[in-house]
Amino acid sequence: MEPKAFIELVAGSARQTFLNYHIFPSITIAQAILESGWGQKVPQDPVTGRSSYNLFGIKGTGPAGSVTITSKEVENGQTVSRQSTFKAYYSYQQSIDDHAQFLLKPTYKNVLTASTPQEAAQALSKAGYATDPQYADKLIRLIQTYNLTAYDQFAPEEPSPYPPWKLDLGKRALREGLITSPEWLSKLDEPMPVWAVLAVALRLLDKQREAP
């Protein structure tokens, strides 16, 4: 598949996912390119040829079951066959949403609070998303080469779940440690349960006590 065609194939889903999870579309697209080899490495059922739509090589069982493939790996100088089971989805949108949910782990909170795609790429690498030491540089190079930041721009009339000031408040609260999980960024309009209010109040008290 040509690069432009693949980018257009996943860009709409990446932009839709941004509205719920606040991950730069350019980062999502670049990761999809890198992880799937421009769509050439998406696992397929070896019998039926059914695509798993799994852009990020996430293992396990997904909404559409799973796909088991056999791959060759080198261990101790010997080539061995290994079976791996990957999640299967009904669409690329489901794959991208599942990947975004994975990044809601506290380990990756700096990816969501990053102010630029470059910062988000570095945050992914520092959090240990990939073992490749050049992972962040590769993402940044893809973003620059294919002008993927164009997909980070949203027209004023396009729907957004929260006004910018609400999202800025949420991100600052996450950076300051008042909230501990990036998942709260998708719940900015939901009423906080009593335990959550108490947790924030106690964190404020702890910070006050730590102040000189």
N, C-alpha and C positions, 0 to 999 in steps of 0.2 A: 504494500500500500504506500502511495506517495505521502511524504510528510504532511503536506497541506491537507490532504484528504483525511488523514488520521487525526490531525489536530481538530479539524472541523467536526469529526465524528464524536470526540469526547468533550469539546469545549462547552457545548450547551449544558451538559451534565455537570461539568466542573463549576460553571457559573451558578447553576441551580443549587448545588451543594453549598456554595459560599453563603447563600441567603440563610441557611440553617446552621452552619458550623463555622463560618468566618475564616476559612482557610483560603488564601489567595488562589484564584483559579489558575494563575500561571504556575504555581507550585504543583497543584494537582495534575495539570497537563504535563509538566516536565517529568514528574514522577511516573506518570502513566507511560510516557515515551520510554523512559529509562528502564522501568521494571518489565515492560512487555516487549521491548525491542521493536517499537513502532507497531505493536499489535501482532507481531510474528510469533511471539512466545506465549500467547494466551493459551492455557491448557485446553485441549479438546479431548472428548471421549474417543479413545482409540478404535472403538467398534462402530459407533454411529456417526462420528465426526462432529457431534454436537459441541458447540462452543460453550465454555464455562463463563464467558464474559469477565473472567477474573484478570483484571489488569495489573494487579499488584502481587500476584503469587501468594495470596493468603491461603494458608492450609486449614483444613477442617471441613465442615459441612455447612453449606449456605442455604438460602431460600429455595434453590432449585436442586438441592442435593449436593453431590460432589462428583469430581472427575478424578480417576486414578490413572496416572501415567507412569511409565517406566523410563528412567533416565540412566545414563552411564556416568559414573563418578570414579575418580581416581583416589584410591586409599592405599597408603603405604606402597606406592608405586604400582599397584594392581588396579586394573579396570574392573569395576563391579557394577552390577545392575541394582538399582534401588527403586522401590515403588513409593510414590508420593501421592497423597490425596489432597486435592485442592477444592476450595469452596466453589460452588457453581451458583450463578445468578441468572435471572431472567433478562437482565439488561445491563448495559454499562453504568446506567444511573445507580442501580443497586450496588454495583461493585465500588463505585466512587463514594457512595454514602457510607458503606461499610468501612472503607478505608478511613474516611473522615471520623467515624465513630471510634476507630482504633486510636486516632490521634487525640482524642479527648482525655486520654490518660494523663494524670498530673505530670508524668515524665516529659510530655511534649507541650506543656503549657506555653513555653516561650515561642513555639511555632504559631500559636493562635494570637499571641500578644505582639508579635513582630510588626514593625511599622512598614517594612518593605519585604518583597519576595526574597531579596538577598539575605536579609536577616533571618527569614524563615528557613531558608536552605541551610544556613549555618547552624540554626537551632536544631534542625533535624539531625545533622551530623553530630553535634555535641551531645545530643540525647541518646546517641547510639542506635539510630534507626538502621543504619547500614554499616557493615564492616569495612567497606571501601573508603580509605582515607580521602579519596578524591570525590566522594559522593556530592558534597555541597558544590564544589567547583563544576562538576558535570551538570548539575541542575541549573546553576547560574548561566553556564555557557549555552544550554538549550534555550533558556528564557531570553537571552540576549540575541542569539542567532535567529530565532523564529519570532522575535518581538511578541512574546507571550504576555507581556504586561498589558497589551491592548485588551486582553480579555478580563483584566482587573477593573476596567472602566465600566461604570454603569450610568446610563442616562438618568436624569432626575425623575423622569416619569416611570422608570422601572420599579417594580415593587421591592420593598426592602422591609424586613420584619421589624427593624428598629431604626429610629433616627440616629445619626452619628453620635450625638452627645450621650445617648444611652449606652451605645457600644463602647465609647471611650471610658465611661464610668466603670463598666464591667471589666474592661481590660486593665484599668488602673487598679481596681480592687483585687484582681488576680495577681498582678505584679506585686502589690503591697502585702499579699498574704491574707487579706480579709476574707477572700473565698479561696478554697483550696483546689477546686476542680474546674477545668475549662468547660465542663458540661453546663455550668451555670450560665455561660454566655448565650446558650440557646433557650434560657428560661427567664430572660430579663423582665418579661411582663407578667410572670406568674407570681402569685402571692407566696411569700416565704413562710414555711412552717415555723412553729414556735422554736423548735430545736435549732433551726438554722439561724434565726434571729439571735438566740442565746449564744450560739457558736461565734458569730461575728462580734457580739458584744464582749465576749470573753477574750477574743483575739485582740480587740482594741485595748482591753484592760492589761493584757500581757505586754503589749507594745509600750503602753504608758509606764509600766513598771520597769521595763528594760531601758527606758530613756534615762540619760544621766541627770 
